[in-house]
Amino acid sequence: MKIAIIGAGFTGLSAAWNLSQSGYDVSLFESSQFPGGLAAGFKPDESEGEPWEWSLEHHYHHIFASDKSIINWVRELGLSRSLFFNSAKTSMRYDDRQFRLDSPLSLLACPVLSPWSKIRTAFVLALLKTLPLWEQLEKFTVKEFLIRSMGSQSWSVLWEPLMLDKFESHAETVNAAWFWARIHARTPKLGYFAGGFGQLAQDVVDRLQEKHVRCYFSTSIRYAAQKNGQWQIEQEDGSSNFFDAVLFTSSAMLLSGLVPELPESYLAGILRLKAMAARTLILELDKPFFTDNTYWLNVNEKSWPLLAVVEHTNMISPQHYGNKTIVYIGKYLDPSNPMYSFSKEQLLDHYKPYLDQLSPGFLRSLSRSWSFAAPFAQPVVEVNHSYVLPPIKTPLEGLYWASMQHIYPWDRGTNFAVKLGQTAAQTIRSNIQ
């Protein structure tokens, strides 16, 4: 039984492994030069500066100690030795004040909340951490739920600025199950992989090839069509192959262009699903950016045009990056937002006045910088989202779709991408046996 998987992000990689372990003949197609999807990594040109020992993700990544799907999968692959965990400091900036906020004790010490707001917030966070409430919560928006439960001060100080930075005009329509998932599944300990997530993805590809999975990179697919009970996959170079089943792991927009014969009603439904894009600016500095060892800074200043500043080398040793400081500046936005089309230089100019407030004179230590864009980086999940989310099996026999949209109620991340790939593989097996 021949199966094609389109997309070598962690969903495609885990599905390929699972299906190959079950004895299927698997081919994996990826338009990029490298595996990993949104977690793919890069190394800068050594002729332009200090060489790096490890690759770095285009967009910041880590896992949590509770991320059992990816932890167990890495163990199954025989790659556990590359996984390690560290503690890291998370802070918040609000009203020109920066303070630690990553534990119950730091919440109780929060200088910008009243004592009653702190108590209410702590109680609700503990409730969300322990109870499986997502089905009940998807009936409400995040705003409705948090104002009712934590109070208006907690909403306006802690959560509203982050929602606006992450979802822009959709901030007040996102359902509370999304918020539950972010609290329920996270731990203080953060995990990373030796060599970076890009190295992990390449190690997985090596394991797949040992299992005789054919992996094609820098290979774009022109279309997929049903012919005589099979699926014809035609590549951009005109070559084509036939498969018994196809798993597509990218966005609805790309799926609609790849398979034009999908029913109109189905296409209309999946194209109504919303998502935010991402722009990430990466700075390489000669000295630390933060003076207090903060790894992750949530920027809750409503007038600032950025969501988070992540000093990667406050969690991962700078010795892996030529003893330089690595800083991410992240922002989610609608693809129609002019910032999405900014050049690297425009982004840096746009952010400079705000970054200067966080680290005065940081530009004097800037050695290199990069910027990356992702058009589909964060699903927008509105009230009763489970009712509009299509199943992995499409209306066309032998065609399956598993994208970031299907991770719901969980939020984006490599752990749930791996879990989704395993679920997709199981769906395929149950339908073609």
C-alpha positions as CSV (number, residue, x, y, z in Angstrom):
1,M,0.0,0.0,0.0
2,K,1.6,3.2,-1.2
3,I,1.0,6.5,0.8
4,A,2.2,10.0,-0.1
5,I,2.7,12.6,2.6
6,I,2.9,16.2,1.5
7,G,4.8,18.3,4.0
8,A,7.8,17.4,6.2
9,G,6.9,19.4,9.3
10,F,6.6,17.4,12.5
11,T,3.0,16.3,11.6
12,G,4.3,14.8,8.3
13,L,7.4,13.3,9.9
14,S,5.5,11.6,12.7
15,A,2.8,10.3,10.4
16,A,5.6,8.9,8.0
17,W,7.3,7.2,10.9
18,N,4.0,5.7,12.2
19,L,2.9,4.4,8.8
20,S,6.3,3.0,7.9
21,Q,6.4,1.1,11.2
22,S,3.1,-0.4,10.2
23,G,4.6,-1.7,6.9
24,Y,3.3,0.9,4.5
25,D,5.3,2.1,1.5
26,V,5.7,5.8,2.3
27,S,6.9,8.8,0.2
28,L,7.4,12.2,1.9
29,F,7.4,15.4,-0.2
30,E,8.6,18.8,1.0
31,S,8.9,22.0,-1.0
32,S,11.6,23.4,1.3
33,Q,15.2,22.3,1.3
34,F,15.0,21.2,4.9
35,P,12.5,19.3,7.1
36,G,10.8,20.8,10.2
37,G,8.1,23.1,8.9
38,L,7.7,26.1,11.3
39,A,10.4,24.5,13.5
40,A,13.0,24.3,10.7
41,G,16.4,25.7,11.5
42,F,19.2,27.6,9.8
43,K,22.9,28.4,10.3
44,P,24.3,31.7,9.0
45,D,27.0,31.9,6.4
46,E,30.3,31.4,8.2
47,S,32.0,34.0,6.0
48,E,29.8,36.7,7.5
49,G,30.7,36.1,11.2
50,E,31.3,33.7,14.0
51,P,30.3,30.1,13.0
52,W,27.5,28.4,15.0
53,E,27.7,24.9,16.4
54,W,23.9,24.5,16.4
55,S,21.2,25.5,14.0
56,L,18.5,28.0,15.2
57,E,14.8,27.9,14.4
58,H,13.3,30.6,12.2
59,H,10.6,31.1,14.9
60,Y,11.3,30.5,18.6
61,H,10.6,27.0,19.8
62,H,10.7,24.9,23.0
63,I,8.7,22.0,24.5
64,F,7.3,21.5,28.0
65,A,8.0,18.6,30.4
66,S,4.3,17.6,30.0
67,D,4.7,17.2,26.2
68,K,4.5,13.4,26.3
69,S,3.8,12.8,22.6
70,I,7.0,14.2,21.4
71,I,9.0,13.0,24.4
72,N,7.8,9.4,23.8
73,W,8.3,9.6,20.1
74,V,11.8,10.8,20.4
75,R,12.4,7.9,22.7
76,E,10.9,5.5,20.2
77,L,13.2,6.9,17.5
78,G,16.3,6.4,19.7
79,L,17.0,10.1,20.0
80,S,16.3,10.7,23.7
81,R,19.9,11.7,24.3
82,S,19.4,14.9,22.3
83,L,16.6,16.1,24.6
84,F,17.3,18.2,27.7
85,F,15.3,20.5,30.0
86,N,16.2,23.8,31.7
87,S,14.5,26.3,33.9
88,A,14.0,29.7,32.4
89,K,12.7,33.1,33.6
90,T,9.5,34.6,32.2
91,S,8.8,38.3,32.7
92,M,6.1,40.8,31.8
93,R,6.3,44.5,30.9
94,Y,3.3,46.6,31.7
95,D,3.0,50.4,32.3
96,D,6.7,50.9,31.9
97,R,7.5,48.3,34.6
98,Q,9.1,44.9,34.0
99,F,8.6,42.1,36.6
100,R,8.9,38.3,36.8
101,L,5.6,36.4,36.2
102,D,6.1,32.7,35.9
103,S,4.9,31.0,39.1
104,P,2.2,31.3,41.8
105,L,4.7,33.2,44.1
106,S,5.6,35.7,41.4
107,L,1.8,36.2,40.7
108,L,1.2,37.0,44.3
109,A,4.1,39.5,44.2
110,C,2.8,41.1,40.9
111,P,3.1,44.9,41.4
112,V,0.3,45.9,39.0
113,L,-2.6,43.8,40.4
114,S,-4.8,44.3,43.5
115,P,-4.7,41.6,46.1
116,W,-8.2,40.4,45.2
117,S,-7.3,40.2,41.5
118,K,-4.2,38.1,42.4
119,I,-6.3,35.7,44.5
120,R,-9.0,35.3,41.8
121,T,-6.4,34.9,39.0
122,A,-4.4,32.3,41.0
123,F,-7.6,30.3,41.8
124,V,-8.8,30.2,38.2
125,L,-5.3,29.3,36.8
126,A,-5.2,26.4,39.3
127,L,-8.6,25.3,38.2
128,L,-7.7,25.4,34.5
129,K,-4.4,23.5,35.3
130,T,-6.2,20.6,36.9
131,L,-9.6,20.2,35.2
132,P,-10.4,19.0,31.6
133,L,-12.8,21.9,30.9
134,W,-12.3,22.7,27.3
135,E,-15.7,21.4,25.9
136,Q,-17.6,23.6,28.3
137,L,-15.3,26.6,27.7
138,E,-15.5,26.7,23.9
139,K,-19.0,28.1,24.3
140,F,-17.5,31.4,25.7
141,T,-14.9,33.8,24.4
142,V,-11.7,34.3,26.3
143,K,-12.7,37.8,27.2
144,E,-16.1,36.7,28.6
145,F,-14.7,33.9,30.6
146,L,-11.7,35.8,32.1
147,I,-13.7,38.9,33.0
148,R,-16.3,36.8,34.8
149,S,-13.8,34.5,36.5
150,M,-10.6,36.6,37.1
151,G,-12.1,40.1,37.0
152,S,-11.7,43.1,34.7
153,Q,-8.4,44.2,36.2
154,S,-6.7,40.8,35.5
155,W,-8.2,40.9,32.0
156,S,-7.0,44.4,31.1
157,V,-3.5,44.0,32.6
158,L,-2.5,40.4,32.0
159,W,-4.5,39.0,29.1
160,E,-6.1,41.7,26.9
161,P,-2.7,43.1,25.6
162,L,-1.5,39.6,24.7
163,M,-4.7,38.7,23.0
164,L,-4.6,41.9,20.9
165,D,-1.0,41.3,20.0
166,K,-1.6,37.7,19.0
167,F,-5.0,37.9,17.3
168,E,-5.5,41.6,16.4
169,S,-9.1,42.1,15.2
170,H,-10.0,38.6,16.2
171,A,-8.9,39.1,19.9
172,E,-12.5,39.2,21.2
173,T,-13.8,36.2,19.2
174,V,-11.3,33.5,20.3
175,N,-12.9,30.9,22.5
176,A,-11.9,30.1,26.1
177,A,-11.0,26.5,25.3
178,W,-7.9,27.9,23.6
179,F,-6.9,29.7,26.8
180,W,-7.6,26.6,28.8
181,A,-5.2,24.6,26.6
182,R,-2.4,27.1,27.0
183,I,-2.6,26.9,30.8
184,H,-3.5,23.2,31.1
185,A,-0.6,21.8,29.2
186,R,2.4,23.9,30.2
187,T,5.1,23.4,32.8
188,P,7.9,25.6,34.2
189,K,10.6,23.3,32.8
190,L,11.3,23.9,29.1
191,G,12.8,21.4,26.8
192,Y,15.1,21.7,23.8
193,F,17.1,19.5,21.5
194,A,20.9,19.4,21.0
195,G,21.5,21.0,17.7
196,G,18.1,22.6,17.6
197,F,14.7,21.4,16.3
198,G,16.0,21.5,12.8
199,Q,18.7,18.9,13.7
200,L,16.0,16.8,15.4
201,A,13.9,17.0,12.1
202,Q,17.0,15.9,10.1
203,D,17.7,13.0,12.5
204,V,14.1,11.9,12.1
205,V,14.5,12.0,8.3
206,D,17.6,9.8,8.7
207,R,15.6,7.3,10.7
208,L,12.9,7.3,8.1
209,Q,15.3,6.7,5.3
210,E,16.7,3.7,7.2
211,K,13.1,2.4,7.1
212,H,13.1,2.9,3.3
213,V,10.8,6.0,3.4
214,R,11.5,8.0,0.3
215,C,12.1,11.7,1.2
216,Y,12.0,14.3,-1.5
217,F,13.1,17.9,-0.6
218,S,13.0,21.0,-2.7
219,T,10.1,19.3,-4.4
220,S,6.9,21.2,-5.0
221,I,3.6,19.4,-5.9
222,R,1.6,20.9,-8.8
223,Y,-1.6,19.0,-8.2
224,A,-3.1,15.8,-6.9
225,A,-6.0,14.1,-8.7
226,Q,-7.9,10.8,-8.5
227,K,-7.3,8.5,-11.5
228,N,-8.5,4.9,-11.8
229,G,-8.9,4.4,-8.0
230,Q,-5.5,5.9,-7.1
231,W,-4.0,9.3,-6.5
232,Q,-1.7,10.9,-9.1
233,I,0.8,13.3,-7.6
234,E,2.4,15.5,-10.2
235,Q,5.5,17.5,-9.3
236,E,6.5,20.9,-10.6
237,D,9.1,19.3,-12.9
238,G,6.2,17.3,-14.6
239,S,7.1,13.9,-13.2
240,S,4.3,12.0,-11.4
241,N,3.6,9.0,-9.2
242,F,0.6,7.1,-8.2
243,F,-0.5,6.3,-4.6
244,D,-3.3,4.6,-2.7
245,A,-3.7,7.4,-0.2
246,V,-2.4,11.0,0.3
247,L,-1.9,12.9,3.5
248,F,-1.7,16.7,3.2
249,T,-0.3,18.6,6.2
250,S,-0.3,22.2,5.2
251,S,-2.9,25.0,5.1
252,A,-6.4,24.9,3.7
253,M,-5.5,27.5,1.1
254,L,-2.7,25.3,-0.3
255,L,-4.9,22.3,-0.2
256,S,-7.6,24.0,-2.2
257,G,-5.0,24.8,-4.9
258,L,-3.6,21.3,-4.9
259,V,-6.9,19.4,-5.2
260,P,-9.3,21.5,-7.3
261,E,-11.8,18.6,-7.4
262,L,-12.7,18.9,-3.7
263,P,-16.5,19.5,-3.3
264,E,-17.4,23.2,-3.3
265,S,-19.2,22.9,0.0
266,Y,-16.2,21.4,1.6
267,L,-13.8,24.0,0.2
268,A,-16.1,26.8,1.4
269,G,-16.0,25.3,4.9
270,I,-12.2,24.9,5.2
271,L,-11.5,28.3,3.6
272,R,-13.6,30.0,6.3
273,L,-11.2,28.7,8.9
274,K,-9.0,31.7,10.0
275,A,-5.4,31.9,11.0
276,M,-2.8,34.5,11.9
277,A,0.6,35.0,10.2
278,A,3.9,35.5,12.0
279,R,6.9,37.8,11.5
280,T,10.0,37.0,13.5
281,L,13.1,39.2,13.7
282,I,16.3,37.6,15.1
283,L,19.2,39.6,16.4
284,E,22.7,38.4,17.1
285,L,24.4,40.6,19.7
286,D,27.9,40.8,21.2
287,K,26.5,41.1,24.8
288,P,23.3,40.1,26.7
289,F,20.1,41.9,25.9
290,F,18.4,41.7,29.3
291,T,20.2,42.5,32.5
292,D,18.0,40.2,34.7
293,N,18.5,36.9,32.8
294,T,14.9,37.0,31.4
295,Y,14.3,34.3,28.8
296,W,10.8,35.3,27.7
297,L,9.3,38.8,28.0
298,N,5.6,39.2,27.4
299,V,5.1,42.8,26.2
300,N,1.8,44.0,27.7
301,E,2.2,47.6,26.5
302,K,-0.8,48.1,24.3
303,S,0.9,50.9,22.2
304,W,3.9,48.6,21.4
305,P,4.0,46.8,18.0
306,L,5.5,43.5,19.3
307,L,4.2,40.6,21.3
308,A,7.3,39.0,22.9
309,V,11.1,39.4,23.2
310,V,12.8,36.0,23.7
311,E,16.5,35.9,24.7
312,H,17.2,32.4,23.5
313,T,20.6,32.3,25.0
314,N,19.2,32.8,28.5
315,M,17.9,29.2,28.2
316,I,20.5,27.7,25.7
317,S,24.2,28.3,26.2
318,P,25.6,31.0,23.9
319,Q,28.6,28.8,23.3
320,H,26.5,26.9,20.7
321,Y,26.1,30.2,18.7
322,G,29.7,31.5,18.6
323,N,29.3,32.9,22.2
324,K,26.9,35.5,20.9
325,T,23.5,36.5,22.4
326,I,20.5,35.4,20.3
327,V,17.3,37.4,20.6
328,Y,13.9,36.8,18.9
329,I,11.3,39.6,18.5
330,G,7.9,38.0,17.7
331,K,4.6,39.3,16.4
332,Y,1.5,37.6,15.1
333,L,-0.5,39.6,12.5
334,D,-3.0,39.3,9.7
335,P,-1.2,38.8,6.4
336,S,-2.9,42.0,5.1
337,N,-1.1,44.0,7.8
338,P,1.6,46.1,6.2
339,M,4.1,44.9,8.8
340,Y,3.9,41.4,7.2
341,S,5.6,42.8,4.1
342,F,8.3,44.8,5.9
343,S,11.9,44.1,5.1
344,K,14.3,43.0,7.8
345,E,15.6,46.6,7.9
346,Q,12.1,48.1,8.2
347,L,11.2,45.7,11.0
348,L,14.3,46.6,13.0
349,D,13.7,50.4,12.4
350,H,10.1,49.9,13.5
351,Y,11.0,48.0,16.7
352,K,14.2,50.0,17.6
353,P,12.5,52.7,19.9
354,Y,10.8,50.0,21.9
355,L,13.8,47.7,22.1
356,D,15.9,50.6,23.2
357,Q,13.7,51.0,26.3
358,L,14.3,47.3,27.1
359,S,18.0,47.4,26.4
360,P,19.4,50.9,25.9
361,G,22.0,51.1,23.1
362,F,21.5,47.5,22.0
363,L,22.2,48.4,18.4
364,R,25.9,49.1,19.3
365,S,26.3,45.4,20.0
366,L,24.4,44.1,17.0
367,S,26.5,41.9,14.7
368,R,23.9,40.2,12.4
369,S,20.2,39.9,12.0
370,W,17.6,37.9,10.1
371,S,13.9,38.0,9.6
372,F,11.4,35.3,8.7
373,A,7.7,35.2,7.8
374,A,5.1,32.4,8.0
375,P,1.6,33.0,6.4
376,F,-0.1,30.3,8.6
377,A,1.2,30.3,12.1
378,Q,-1.7,30.5,14.6
379,P,-5.2,29.3,14.0
380,V,-8.0,31.6,15.1
381,V,-10.5,29.4,17.1
382,E,-13.8,31.0,17.7
383,V,-16.9,30.0,19.8
384,N,-17.9,26.3,19.2
385,H,-14.9,25.8,16.9
386,S,-15.2,22.0,17.2
387,Y,-18.5,22.2,15.3
388,V,-16.9,23.7,12.2
389,L,-13.6,21.8,12.2
390,P,-13.6,19.1,9.5
391,P,-12.4,15.6,10.1
392,I,-8.9,14.4,8.9
393,K,-10.6,12.2,6.3
394,T,-11.8,14.4,3.4
395,P,-14.9,13.7,1.2
396,L,-12.6,12.3,-1.5
397,E,-11.7,8.7,-0.9
398,G,-8.0,8.3,0.0
399,L,-7.3,12.0,0.7
400,Y,-6.6,13.1,4.2
401,W,-5.9,16.6,5.6
402,A,-4.1,17.1,9.0
403,S,-3.0,20.7,9.6
404,M,-2.4,23.0,12.5
405,Q,-6.2,23.6,12.5
406,H,-6.7,20.0,13.6
407,I,-4.6,20.4,16.8
408,Y,-7.6,22.0,18.5
409,P,-8.3,22.4,21.4
410,W,-4.5,22.4,21.9
411,D,-2.4,25.3,20.8
412,R,0.3,25.3,18.2
413,G,3.5,23.4,18.9
414,T,5.7,20.5,17.9
415,N,4.3,18.2,20.6
416,F,0.8,18.4,19.3
417,A,2.0,18.3,15.7
418,V,3.6,14.9,16.5
419,K,0.4,13.8,18.2
420,L,-1.6,14.9,15.1
421,G,0.6,13.0,12.8
422,Q,0.1,9.8,14.9
423,T,-3.7,10.4,14.8
424,A,-3.7,10.9,11.1
425,A,-1.7,7.7,10.6
426,Q,-4.2,5.8,12.6
427,T,-7.1,7.4,10.6
428,I,-5.4,6.3,7.4
429,R,-4.8,2.7,8.6
430,S,-8.4,2.3,9.8
431,N,-9.8,3.5,6.4
432,I,-7.6,1.6,4.0
433,Q,-7.3,-1.8,5.7
